Amino acid sequence: MTHPIVQEIDSFLKAHKMAESYFGRRATNDWKLVAQLRAGRRLWPATEARIRAFMEDYQPAPRGRASHRSTTESCRGV
């Protein structure tokens, strides 16, 4: 039987277009976490708390990139 948090994780992954391995690595430093939870891995309360904290605190990186020109100009003093 899978842990009920797996459904919450799946919703989070879909909402943020995030890979399972990336989620696991960022939330608990375990890239296999989500696959193993689906396979029935036991979830310790401390690990569940880390997962929930990650999902609550997650702020996606802003889209787009800084202009290369602006960083280059500031280095040359232009």
C-alpha positions as CSV (number, residue, x, y, z in Angstrom):
1,M,0.0,0.0,0.0
2,T,1.3,3.4,-0.9
3,H,1.4,6.3,1.5
4,P,-1.4,8.9,1.1
5,I,1.2,11.7,0.6
6,V,2.0,10.2,-2.8
7,Q,-1.2,11.8,-4.2
8,E,-0.1,15.1,-2.8
9,I,3.3,14.8,-4.3
10,D,1.9,13.8,-7.7
11,S,-0.3,16.9,-7.7
12,F,2.6,19.1,-6.7
13,L,4.8,17.6,-9.5
14,K,2.1,18.2,-12.0
15,A,1.4,21.8,-10.9
16,H,5.1,22.7,-11.0
17,K,6.1,20.5,-14.0
18,M,8.8,18.9,-11.9
19,A,10.5,15.6,-12.3
20,E,10.2,13.0,-9.5
21,S,14.0,12.7,-9.2
22,Y,14.4,16.5,-8.9
23,F,11.7,16.6,-6.2
24,G,13.2,13.8,-4.2
25,R,16.7,15.3,-4.4
26,R,15.5,18.8,-3.3
27,A,13.1,17.6,-0.6
28,T,15.1,14.8,1.0
29,N,18.4,14.4,-0.9
30,D,17.1,11.1,-2.3
31,W,16.3,11.0,-6.0
32,K,14.6,7.6,-5.7
33,L,12.1,8.8,-3.0
34,V,8.9,9.1,-5.1
35,A,9.4,5.8,-7.0
36,Q,10.2,4.0,-3.7
37,L,7.1,5.5,-2.0
38,R,5.0,4.3,-4.9
39,A,6.5,0.9,-4.4
40,G,5.5,0.8,-0.7
41,R,8.5,2.3,1.0
42,R,7.9,3.2,4.7
43,L,7.8,6.9,5.3
44,W,9.2,8.1,8.6
45,P,7.5,11.0,10.3
46,A,10.6,13.2,10.0
47,T,10.9,12.5,6.3
48,E,7.2,13.3,5.8
49,A,7.8,16.6,7.6
50,R,10.7,17.4,5.3
51,I,8.6,16.6,2.2
52,R,5.7,18.7,3.4
53,A,8.0,21.6,4.4
54,F,9.6,21.5,0.9
55,M,6.2,21.6,-0.8
56,E,5.0,24.5,1.4
57,D,8.1,26.6,1.0
58,Y,8.8,25.9,-2.6
59,Q,9.3,29.0,-4.8
60,P,9.8,28.3,-8.5
61,A,12.8,30.1,-10.1
62,P,11.7,33.1,-12.1
63,R,11.2,32.4,-15.8
64,G,13.6,33.9,-18.2
65,R,17.3,34.7,-18.0
66,A,19.2,37.8,-17.0
67,S,20.5,39.6,-20.0
68,H,24.0,38.7,-20.9
69,R,24.6,42.2,-22.1
70,S,23.7,43.8,-18.8
71,T,26.2,41.6,-16.8
72,T,28.9,42.1,-19.4
73,E,28.5,45.9,-19.4
74,S,28.6,46.2,-15.7
75,C,31.9,44.3,-15.6
76,R,33.5,46.6,-18.1
77,G,32.1,49.7,-16.5
78,V,30.1,50.7,-19.6
